[in-house]
Amino acid sequence: PMGMIFIRSKDGLSHNKDEYSSPEDCAAGAEVLYHTLLKLASED
């Protein structure tokens, strides 16, 4: 299994030299990853 977590990027740019994601949006993505890993780790 695999998955991807997407976060907001200014003007929707991705894979571009002008791409920018705020620290807050990066932290929100990290929190989603954290809670996902906790849930997966607790499954039987």
Chimera marker file (.cmm) of the C-alpha trace (Angstrom):
<marker_set name="trace">
<marker id="1" x="0.000" y="0.000" z="0.000" r="1" g="1" b="0" radius="0.5"/>
<marker id="2" x="1.011" y="3.586" z="-0.515" r="1" g="1" b="0" radius="0.5"/>
<marker id="3" x="-0.486" y="6.993" z="-0.225" r="1" g="1" b="0" radius="0.5"/>
<marker id="4" x="0.302" y="10.637" z="-0.795" r="1" g="1" b="0" radius="0.5"/>
<marker id="5" x="-0.425" y="13.685" z="1.319" r="1" g="1" b="0" radius="0.5"/>
<marker id="6" x="-0.825" y="16.938" z="-0.554" r="1" g="1" b="0" radius="0.5"/>
<marker id="7" x="-0.506" y="20.373" z="1.006" r="1" g="1" b="0" radius="0.5"/>
<marker id="8" x="-1.384" y="23.808" z="-0.305" r="1" g="1" b="0" radius="0.5"/>
<marker id="9" x="1.091" y="25.625" z="-2.470" r="1" g="1" b="0" radius="0.5"/>
<marker id="10" x="0.985" y="29.337" z="-3.323" r="1" g="1" b="0" radius="0.5"/>
<marker id="11" x="-0.828" y="29.826" z="-6.627" r="1" g="1" b="0" radius="0.5"/>
<marker id="12" x="-1.134" y="26.038" z="-6.944" r="1" g="1" b="0" radius="0.5"/>
<marker id="13" x="2.412" y="25.733" z="-8.268" r="1" g="1" b="0" radius="0.5"/>
<marker id="14" x="4.134" y="22.371" z="-7.993" r="1" g="1" b="0" radius="0.5"/>
<marker id="15" x="7.536" y="21.199" z="-9.231" r="1" g="1" b="0" radius="0.5"/>
<marker id="16" x="8.376" y="24.791" z="-10.085" r="1" g="1" b="0" radius="0.5"/>
<marker id="17" x="11.136" y="27.117" z="-8.869" r="1" g="1" b="0" radius="0.5"/>
<marker id="18" x="8.437" y="29.518" z="-7.609" r="1" g="1" b="0" radius="0.5"/>
<marker id="19" x="6.650" y="26.841" z="-5.573" r="1" g="1" b="0" radius="0.5"/>
<marker id="20" x="6.055" y="27.874" z="-1.948" r="1" g="1" b="0" radius="0.5"/>
<marker id="21" x="4.188" y="26.252" z="0.921" r="1" g="1" b="0" radius="0.5"/>
<marker id="22" x="3.897" y="28.068" z="4.225" r="1" g="1" b="0" radius="0.5"/>
<marker id="23" x="5.362" y="26.546" z="7.373" r="1" g="1" b="0" radius="0.5"/>
<marker id="24" x="1.798" y="26.268" z="8.712" r="1" g="1" b="0" radius="0.5"/>
<marker id="25" x="0.665" y="24.253" z="5.685" r="1" g="1" b="0" radius="0.5"/>
<marker id="26" x="3.746" y="22.019" z="5.973" r="1" g="1" b="0" radius="0.5"/>
<marker id="27" x="2.944" y="21.463" z="9.656" r="1" g="1" b="0" radius="0.5"/>
<marker id="28" x="-0.663" y="20.590" z="8.805" r="1" g="1" b="0" radius="0.5"/>
<marker id="29" x="0.563" y="17.982" z="6.311" r="1" g="1" b="0" radius="0.5"/>
<marker id="30" x="2.960" y="16.563" z="8.894" r="1" g="1" b="0" radius="0.5"/>
<marker id="31" x="0.101" y="16.312" z="11.394" r="1" g="1" b="0" radius="0.5"/>
<marker id="32" x="-2.003" y="14.357" z="8.884" r="1" g="1" b="0" radius="0.5"/>
<marker id="33" x="0.937" y="11.997" z="8.337" r="1" g="1" b="0" radius="0.5"/>
<marker id="34" x="1.471" y="11.604" z="12.096" r="1" g="1" b="0" radius="0.5"/>
<marker id="35" x="-2.148" y="10.717" z="12.810" r="1" g="1" b="0" radius="0.5"/>
<marker id="36" x="-2.286" y="8.358" z="9.829" r="1" g="1" b="0" radius="0.5"/>
<marker id="37" x="0.788" y="6.500" z="11.081" r="1" g="1" b="0" radius="0.5"/>
<marker id="38" x="-0.679" y="6.236" z="14.594" r="1" g="1" b="0" radius="0.5"/>
<marker id="39" x="-3.883" y="4.778" z="13.170" r="1" g="1" b="0" radius="0.5"/>
<marker id="40" x="-2.035" y="2.293" z="10.965" r="1" g="1" b="0" radius="0.5"/>
<marker id="41" x="0.230" y="1.239" z="13.835" r="1" g="1" b="0" radius="0.5"/>
<marker id="42" x="-2.757" y="0.479" z="16.070" r="1" g="1" b="0" radius="0.5"/>
<marker id="43" x="-4.595" y="-1.706" z="13.543" r="1" g="1" b="0" radius="0.5"/>
<marker id="44" x="-4.623" y="-5.445" z="14.099" r="1" g="1" b="0" radius="0.5"/>
<link id1="1" id2="2" r="1" g="1" b="0" radius="0.2"/>
<link id1="2" id2="3" r="1" g="1" b="0" radius="0.2"/>
<link id1="3" id2="4" r="1" g="1" b="0" radius="0.2"/>
<link id1="4" id2="5" r="1" g="1" b="0" radius="0.2"/>
<link id1="5" id2="6" r="1" g="1" b="0" radius="0.2"/>
<link id1="6" id2="7" r="1" g="1" b="0" radius="0.2"/>
<link id1="7" id2="8" r="1" g="1" b="0" radius="0.2"/>
<link id1="8" id2="9" r="1" g="1" b="0" radius="0.2"/>
<link id1="9" id2="10" r="1" g="1" b="0" radius="0.2"/>
<link id1="10" id2="11" r="1" g="1" b="0" radius="0.2"/>
<link id1="11" id2="12" r="1" g="1" b="0" radius="0.2"/>
<link id1="12" id2="13" r="1" g="1" b="0" radius="0.2"/>
<link id1="13" id2="14" r="1" g="1" b="0" radius="0.2"/>
<link id1="14" id2="15" r="1" g="1" b="0" radius="0.2"/>
<link id1="15" id2="16" r="1" g="1" b="0" radius="0.2"/>
<link id1="16" id2="17" r="1" g="1" b="0" radius="0.2"/>
<link id1="17" id2="18" r="1" g="1" b="0" radius="0.2"/>
<link id1="18" id2="19" r="1" g="1" b="0" radius="0.2"/>
<link id1="19" id2="20" r="1" g="1" b="0" radius="0.2"/>
<link id1="20" id2="21" r="1" g="1" b="0" radius="0.2"/>
<link id1="21" id2="22" r="1" g="1" b="0" radius="0.2"/>
<link id1="22" id2="23" r="1" g="1" b="0" radius="0.2"/>
<link id1="23" id2="24" r="1" g="1" b="0" radius="0.2"/>
<link id1="24" id2="25" r="1" g="1" b="0" radius="0.2"/>
<link id1="25" id2="26" r="1" g="1" b="0" radius="0.2"/>
<link id1="26" id2="27" r="1" g="1" b="0" radius="0.2"/>
<link id1="27" id2="28" r="1" g="1" b="0" radius="0.2"/>
<link id1="28" id2="29" r="1" g="1" b="0" radius="0.2"/>
<link id1="29" id2="30" r="1" g="1" b="0" radius="0.2"/>
<link id1="30" id2="31" r="1" g="1" b="0" radius="0.2"/>
<link id1="31" id2="32" r="1" g="1" b="0" radius="0.2"/>
<link id1="32" id2="33" r="1" g="1" b="0" radius="0.2"/>
<link id1="33" id2="34" r="1" g="1" b="0" radius="0.2"/>
<link id1="34" id2="35" r="1" g="1" b="0" radius="0.2"/>
<link id1="35" id2="36" r="1" g="1" b="0" radius="0.2"/>
<link id1="36" id2="37" r="1" g="1" b="0" radius="0.2"/>
<link id1="37" id2="38" r="1" g="1" b="0" radius="0.2"/>
<link id1="38" id2="39" r="1" g="1" b="0" radius="0.2"/>
<link id1="39" id2="40" r="1" g="1" b="0" radius="0.2"/>
<link id1="40" id2="41" r="1" g="1" b="0" radius="0.2"/>
<link id1="41" id2="42" r="1" g="1" b="0" radius="0.2"/>
<link id1="42" id2="43" r="1" g="1" b="0" radius="0.2"/>
<link id1="43" id2="44" r="1" g="1" b="0" radius="0.2"/>
</marker_set>
